[in-house]
Amino acid sequence: MAPTPLPASWAAAIGKAWRRATNTVAGLLFLALFGVFIVQITARFGFNKPLPWTDEAAVILYLWVILWTAAWVVPEREHVVFDLLWNSANLRTRQAMRVAGNLLVGGLACVALPASWDYVHFMGREGSPVLGISFMWIYLPFVMLLVAVGARSAWAIVQAVQGRGLDTELRL
């Protein structure tokens, strides 16, 4: 068996490890949500004894699954885009659209970050009614989403200024 070739760079290796780790966390979160859902259905409809903690755990896990995957797993090309405008624009217009759009979205995420962190940190004083989990841990993925959006937008601006990725047609 031939040895596995080394990645082109450390950045590529770190990126690959990061993607694998975030995908694994997303998968485990979804698996936990599915497990809680099955327990909830079995307790409620099988034994006619609903468990209060399953409702709360399902909502918390759902929140984490959605925000975690939006922040770290779903690639930019799979988010909502205005492909009709993009595909009909020339390269210079696409560059301006990408820079302006990412300045707007990333800028708003960065502006919202301090106040969002303050609120999430403040909510750490309270706990969920049944499980007693600190609201800081429940809402933390929203802060992670804002960080990811800001970082992705900054990277997209750099790529657009360098002229990368502008010739790609967006398709369903």
C-alpha positions as CSV (number, residue, x, y, z in Angstrom):
1,M,0.0,0.0,0.0
2,A,1.4,3.4,-1.0
3,P,1.9,6.0,1.6
4,T,-0.7,8.8,1.7
5,P,0.7,12.0,0.1
6,L,1.1,15.0,2.4
7,P,-1.3,17.9,1.8
8,A,-0.1,20.8,-0.3
9,S,0.2,23.1,2.8
10,W,-0.4,23.2,6.5
11,A,-3.4,25.5,5.8
12,A,-5.0,22.8,3.7
13,A,-4.4,20.2,6.3
14,I,-5.8,22.4,9.0
15,G,-8.8,23.3,6.8
16,K,-9.5,19.7,6.1
17,A,-9.3,18.8,9.8
18,W,-11.5,21.7,10.7
19,R,-14.2,20.6,8.1
20,R,-14.0,17.0,9.4
21,A,-14.4,18.2,13.0
22,T,-17.3,20.5,12.3
23,N,-19.1,17.9,10.2
24,T,-18.6,15.4,13.0
25,V,-20.0,17.7,15.6
26,A,-23.0,18.5,13.3
27,G,-23.6,14.8,12.8
28,L,-23.5,14.1,16.5
29,L,-25.8,16.9,17.3
30,F,-28.3,15.7,14.7
31,L,-27.9,12.1,16.0
32,A,-28.6,13.3,19.5
33,L,-31.7,15.3,18.3
34,F,-33.0,12.2,16.5
35,G,-32.4,10.1,19.6
36,V,-34.3,12.6,21.8
37,F,-37.1,12.7,19.3
38,I,-37.4,8.9,19.3
39,V,-37.5,8.9,23.1
40,Q,-40.1,11.6,23.1
41,I,-42.4,9.8,20.7
42,T,-42.0,6.5,22.5
43,A,-42.7,8.0,25.9
44,R,-45.7,10.0,24.7
45,F,-47.4,7.6,22.3
46,G,-46.0,4.3,23.5
47,F,-46.4,4.7,27.2
48,N,-48.7,7.7,27.4
49,K,-46.1,9.3,29.8
50,P,-44.7,12.4,28.1
51,L,-41.3,13.4,29.4
52,P,-40.8,17.2,29.8
53,W,-37.1,17.1,29.4
54,T,-37.4,15.7,25.8
55,D,-39.3,18.8,24.6
56,E,-36.7,21.1,26.0
57,A,-33.7,19.0,24.8
58,A,-35.2,18.7,21.3
59,V,-35.6,22.5,21.0
60,I,-32.0,23.1,22.3
61,L,-30.5,20.5,20.0
62,Y,-32.5,21.9,17.0
63,L,-31.2,25.4,17.7
64,W,-27.6,24.1,17.9
65,V,-28.0,21.9,14.7
66,I,-29.3,24.8,12.7
67,L,-26.9,27.5,13.9
68,W,-23.9,25.2,14.0
69,T,-24.4,24.0,10.4
70,A,-25.1,27.4,9.1
71,A,-21.9,28.7,10.8
72,W,-19.4,26.0,10.0
73,V,-20.8,23.3,7.7
74,V,-22.8,24.8,4.8
75,P,-20.6,26.2,2.1
76,E,-21.2,29.7,0.8
77,R,-22.3,28.5,-2.6
78,E,-25.2,26.7,-0.9
79,H,-26.6,29.7,0.8
80,V,-29.4,31.9,-0.7
81,V,-28.1,33.8,-3.7
82,F,-29.5,36.0,-6.4
83,D,-28.2,33.9,-9.3
84,L,-30.3,35.7,-12.0
85,L,-28.5,39.0,-11.3
86,W,-25.1,37.3,-10.8
87,N,-25.2,35.2,-14.0
88,S,-26.2,38.2,-16.2
89,A,-23.5,40.5,-14.8
90,N,-20.0,41.0,-16.2
91,L,-16.9,40.2,-14.1
92,R,-16.4,43.8,-12.9
93,T,-20.0,44.0,-11.8
94,R,-19.7,40.6,-10.1
95,Q,-16.7,41.9,-8.2
96,A,-18.5,45.0,-7.0
97,M,-21.6,42.8,-6.1
98,R,-19.5,40.4,-4.1
99,V,-17.6,43.1,-2.3
100,A,-20.7,45.2,-1.5
101,G,-22.8,42.2,-0.4
102,N,-20.1,40.8,1.8
103,L,-19.4,44.3,3.3
104,L,-23.0,44.6,4.1
105,V,-23.6,41.1,5.5
106,G,-20.2,40.8,7.2
107,G,-20.3,44.3,8.5
108,L,-23.8,43.8,10.1
109,A,-22.6,40.5,11.7
110,C,-19.5,42.3,13.1
111,V,-21.6,45.2,14.4
112,A,-24.1,42.8,16.0
113,L,-21.4,40.7,17.6
114,P,-20.6,42.7,20.8
115,A,-24.2,43.3,21.7
116,S,-25.1,39.7,21.0
117,W,-22.2,38.4,23.1
118,D,-23.2,40.8,25.9
119,Y,-26.8,39.4,25.8
120,V,-25.7,35.8,25.6
121,H,-23.3,36.3,28.5
122,F,-26.0,38.1,30.5
123,M,-28.4,35.2,29.9
124,G,-25.9,32.9,31.5
125,R,-27.6,33.9,34.8
126,E,-30.7,32.1,33.8
127,G,-31.2,28.4,33.1
128,S,-33.7,26.4,31.1
129,P,-36.8,25.5,33.1
130,V,-36.5,21.7,33.0
131,L,-32.9,20.8,32.4
132,G,-31.4,23.9,34.1
133,I,-28.9,24.4,31.2
134,S,-27.5,28.0,31.2
135,F,-29.0,30.1,28.5
136,M,-25.5,31.2,27.6
137,W,-24.7,27.7,26.4
138,I,-28.0,27.4,24.6
139,Y,-27.6,30.6,22.6
140,L,-23.8,30.5,22.1
141,P,-24.1,29.1,18.6
142,F,-25.6,32.4,17.5
143,V,-22.5,34.2,18.5
144,M,-20.4,31.5,16.7
145,L,-22.6,32.1,13.6
146,L,-21.9,35.9,13.7
147,V,-18.2,35.2,14.0
148,A,-18.3,32.8,11.1
149,V,-20.3,35.2,8.9
150,G,-17.9,38.0,9.6
151,A,-14.8,35.8,8.8
152,R,-16.4,34.3,5.7
153,S,-17.4,37.7,4.5
154,A,-13.9,39.1,5.0
155,W,-12.4,36.1,3.2
156,A,-14.9,36.6,0.3
157,I,-13.9,40.2,0.0
158,V,-10.3,39.3,-0.2
159,Q,-11.1,36.7,-2.9
160,A,-13.2,39.2,-4.9
161,V,-10.5,41.9,-4.8
162,Q,-8.1,39.3,-6.1
163,G,-10.6,38.4,-8.8
164,R,-11.1,34.8,-7.7
165,G,-14.4,33.0,-8.1
166,L,-16.0,35.7,-10.2
167,D,-16.4,33.6,-13.4
168,T,-18.4,30.9,-11.7
169,E,-22.0,30.6,-12.9
170,L,-24.4,29.9,-10.1
171,R,-26.8,27.0,-10.9
172,L,-29.4,25.0,-9.0
